[in-house]
């Protein structure tokens, strides 16, 4: 696995986590 792919996956993971947190806060 390339470093570029890993960094991209990590960024996506963070975005998804933040999105879920915001959705949970907003009914």
N, C-alpha and C positions, 0 to 999 in steps of 0.2 A: 504493500500500500504506500502510495506516495505521500510526502509531507503535505502537499497542496490539498490532497483529498482529505487528509486528516483534519487540517485546519478548517476546511469548508464544512465538514461534518460537525466539528465542534461548534462553529458559529451557528449552524442550523439548530443544533441541540439547545443552545442558549436562547435562540429566538423562540423556539417552541415552548421552552420552559417559561419564558416571560409571558408569552401569549396565553398559556394556560393559566398562569397566575392572575393575569389581568381579567381573563374571562370569568374566573372563579369569583373575583371581587365584584364584577358587574353582573347582576342577575339578568 
